Amino acid sequence: MSLSFAVPREISHLGEDVIAGINSNPGFGRYFTDHMAVADWTEAGGWANDRIVAYAPFSVDPAGAVLHYAQEVFEGLKAYRHADGSIWLFRARNNAIRFVNSARRMALPALPEDDFLNSVTNLVKVDACWVPDGEEQSLYLRPFMIANESFLGVRSAASVLYCCIASPVGAYFESGVQPVDIWVAQQSRVATDGTGAAKCGGNYAASMLAQQVAYSKGCSQVLFTDDATHTTIEELGGMNFFIVTAGGELVTPALNGNVLPGVTRDSVLALAPSMGLTPVERAVTLAEVYDGLANGAVAEVFACGTAAVITPIGLLRDAAGDHPAPPDHSVTLGLRDKLCDIQWGRADDPFQWMQQVVGPGEEY
């Protein structure tokens, strides 16, 4: 039986003035909307009890499996308000598919794609007044699933909680769309044949110590290398990595099981031909990038993800020194403009990536 996540009859909001005040400067992930979508799964009964309720804390038993064994997965996607007031989702089904794949890797039940989409779209409908309309602003959606059984044995949970929350957001980096400096870590984010292709919290927790080192080195993010030789680039702590070659190729590390299949990554590859670029997915070595930055073979470097969209990289820094990128980021920013124009409805959507959730004037 499919889950509807039906919109509740009575809807309560903080108030227009309060929401407008938050949306004027939302930051990233600091404020949350009035409601959340929730559903339960049990080994005996499957998915049930889908609902949209007031945003509130959960009660988690100290013996809850998620606290001890990190059996959980999550997603990240955005809703965009267009100039006419309508609200749209960007490639939400791709997130639904990845959510299924992540859950399977972590021995969690698969939430059917349509149920995922129902939870997201109906939450956006209920909290449509929270979708901001400022420059670089959107509503960030965070679906997640956690083991919700109290036990200390090491096995897959027989009870699971699904939830989707929402947060109005602005630019991910406080500096806005400016080149960022990246620390290159001589360590891996995930192990080969591990959980790299799954969007699970453990991958991000494993990146945080290196992220602290990056901050201490004056960098905004950290770039990880393969776990065997530390010579091949994989991805950043929360973004995929790209180079633009002087020969007109747009190159990114291949999906080898260690790299998250980013929705923005896939979108950038699809947009490449419209910029006169040839998209290439293959192994990318540090030596290739460093040498290319030095001799001009690498023209631009950037990172991308749902939160930060597309961000130019100003330099790569490691223990041996700095490897500056050229100052011209025109291709990177051109790709960013093309993607953002589709997302915010300023340009045609030739790929049919956008899905309208709320029409003009349909606020709850």
N, C-alpha and C positions, 0 to 999 in steps of 0.2 A: 504494500500500500504506500502510495506516495505521500510526502509531507507537504502541507500547504503553507505553513507558517502564516495563517490567516491574520489579517490586520485586525487588531482589537477594536471593539465598538467605541470604547471611550479612550481618548488619547490626551495625555497631559504633557505639556511642555514647560520649560523653565520660564518662558515669557519672551516676547519679541525683543525687548530692550536688552535682556541678559544675553540672549543668543547673538544679537547683533554686536554687542560689545566683545564677546569671545571671538566672533568671526572677523572682527576688525584686525586682530593680531593673534591668530590661533597657535602659532608656533608649529611644532610637529609632535603629535601624540600626547599633548598635555591635557586636553579637554575631551569629554566624551558625551555623546548624544543621550537623549532621554530614555532610549529603549535598547533592547538587545533581542536577538533571535536565539532560541534555545531548543534543543531536542535531546532525547535520551536513547541509548542503545543498550540492550542486554543480550547476552548470548542466547537466552531462552526465547525472547520475544522480538528481537530485531529493533528497528527504529520505531519510535513512538513518542507521544507527548510533545509534539512540536508546538511552539508558542512564541509569541512576541510579548515581552513583559518589560516592566520598568527596569532600567539599568540599576543593578544592585550587586553587592558582593556575593560570592558563593560561600557556602560553608563546606570546608574540606577537612576531612578527618586527618589527624596527625599520621595515621597509617596509610593515607591515600597513596595508591601506587604511583601516581604521577610525581609525587614529591620524592620518591625513592629511586625510581627507575627511569624517569624522564620519558615515559611513553606518551608522546604527544606530537601533533603536527599543526601547522598553521598556514595561512595564506595572507596575501596582501594585494588589494586592488583598490581602484578609486572610482568615485562617481563625480561627474563634471557638470556644472551648470552652464548652459549655453546662453547666448545673448538674449534669446527670447524667453528665458526663464525655465525652459525644459531641462530635464536632468537625464544624463546618459551614463551607462557603464561602458568600460573599454575591455573588450575581449574576455568577458567574465567566464565564458565557458572554458577557456584555456586554463583559468585558475581552478575551475571545478575539476577538470581532468587531472591537473597536477596534484590537487588535494587527494584525489582517489589514489594516485600512484604513491604519494607520500605515505598515506595511511597503510597501504599494503606493505610498504617497506618496513614500517614500524609495527607490524602485526596488529593494526587497528582495523575496525570495520570500515568498509568503503561507504561513504555517503553518496548516494546516486547523484549524478550531475544535475538533474532537474531539481532535486531537493535542495542542493547547494544554491542553485540559482533562485529558487523560491525564497530561501532565507535572506539572501542578499537583496533581491529586488523589493521584497515587502518591507524590510527594514529601512531601505532608502525611502520608500513611499511614506512610511510612518514618520520618519525624521527628515523629510524633505526640506523643512525650514532651516535645518542645520547645514545644508550644502552652501558653502560660501560662494560669492561671485567676484572676489577680488583677483588681482593679477597673481598667477601661479598658485591659486587656491583651489582646493577640491575637498571631497569627503573621503577620507581613507577608511577602508573597510578591512576588518581583521577577523576572518573566520578561523576558528581553531577547534581542536578536538583533544580531549585529555582522558587518560585512564581514570576512572572514577569509582574504583573499588578499593576497599580497605583491607589490605593483606600485605604480608611481607615476603611471601614466596615469589620466586622469580619465574613468572609466566605471564602470558598475555592477559590483560584484564577482561573480566566477564561483564563489566559494566563501564560504559563510556558516556561522557558528556560532550555534546557539540554546542558551540556558541558562536555568534557573530556580533561584534561590537563595532562602533563607528566613531570616528574622530575627525573634526574639521582640521585641515592642515594647510600650511603655507609651504614655502620653500624648505627643502630638507636641510640644506646647508645654510647657516645664518648669513653667510657672505653672499647668498644668492647664486646666480649663474656666473661664477668666476672659476678660473682654473684652480684646481686643488693639488696639493703636494701629497704624494703617496709613499709610504714606507714599504719597502720590499723585504718581506720576512724570509729568512732562510729556514722556513718551517712550513708544514702543511696545515691546511684547515681540516681536512678529513683524510682518512686512510683509504688506500686503493681497495675497491670492492666494499667500501663502507656505506655511509649514509649521505654522501655528497649530493646525489641527485634528489634527495628528499628534502622538503622544507620543514625541518624539525629544529626545536630549540637547542638541542645538544650541539649542532653544528655552529650555531651563533655563540653559545657559551664558550666553545673551544677557541673562538677567535678573539675573545675579549682581552686576554692577557697581552697578545700581540698588538691589539688596538691601543692598550695603555702605553706600550712602548712607542707606537706610532705618534701618539700625542706628545710624548716626552721628546721626540725628535722633530717636533714642529709640523707634523703631518696630520691630515684629516682622516685618512683611511689607511688600511694595510692591504698589501697584495701578497697572496699566498702562492707557494710553489708546490710541486709534486712531492709526495712523501718519500720517494725512493732516492732521487738524486738532487732535488731542490734546484733543478736547472730549467724546468718547464713551468710556465705560468699556468695557473688554474683560474682563480677569480679573487675578487676582493672580499672583505668580510661580509658585505651585503650587496654587491653589485658584480655584474659581468664586465669583462675587460675587452677592449678593442684597440686595434691600431689601424691607421690609414696609411697605406704605402704611397711613395712617390709615383709608383706605377699604376695607381688607381684601384688597388684592391682594398677591401674592407675585411680585415682579418680578425677572427676571434677564436679562442681555444675551443676545440671540438668537445662535444658532449661525450665524455669518456667514462661517465659514471661518477666522477668526482666533482663535476661542475653542475650547478643548478640550471635547469632549462628555463631561463628567465623569459617571461612574456615580453618584456621590453626588448630583450636580446633578440628574440625571434622577429619582433616588429621592425627593429633596426635593420636586420638582414633583409627583410622584405622591402624596405624603403631604399636600400642601397642603389639599385639600378636607376631609380629616379634622380639620383645625384651623380650618375655616370660612374658608379663604383661597381666592382665585381665582388660579390660576397663570397668569403672563403672561410670554412670551418676546418681547422687543422691544429696540430700541435704547434705551440708558439714558445720558443725558448727565450730565456732572459738575455742570452748572448746576442740573439738576433735583434731584440728590441734595443739593447744598449748600443750595439754596433750601428743599427739603423738610425738611432737618434744622433750618433756622432757623425755619420757620413751622409746623412740626408735621405737615406732610403725609407725611413719612417717619418712621415710628414706630420701626423697628429696622433695623439693618444687620448682615449676617453674611457669612461665607465658608464654603465647604465643600470637602471633598476626602477621598479615602480615608484619607490619613495623619492629618489633623486632625479628621475627621468634620465636625462643625458647630461653628464658633467665632464667638461674638458679637464685633462690632467696637465699641470704645468711642469712637473718634474717627478722623476722616480728617484728616491733616495734609499741607499742601503749603507751597510757598515763601511763600504769602501769610498763612498762619496755620492755626489749628485749627478744625475743624468737628465739635464733639462730638455724639455720638448720645445719645438719651434713655437714662436709666439703667435703664429697664425692658426686660429681654431675655426676657420670659416666652414670647413666641411662638417665638423662636429656640431657647430651651432646651426648649420643649415639642416642637418638631420633632426636636430632638436626642434627647430621651428616647424618642420614638416609634421613631426609626430604630434607636437602640442596643438598645431592648427587642426588636425583631425580630432584630437581628444576634446578640444573646446569648441568644436563646430565652426571653426573659421575657414575650413577648406573642405572640399569633397572627400568622401570616405570610399575610395575605390576598392578597398578590401572588405568593406562591410564589417568593420571592427566594432562599431558603436551600436549599442542597444538602448533605445529610449525606455526609461522607467517611469518618468513623470512628465506629462505634457505641460505646455505653458499654462499658468494659472491653476494648476491642479494641487497646490499645496494643501496639506491637511491642517 
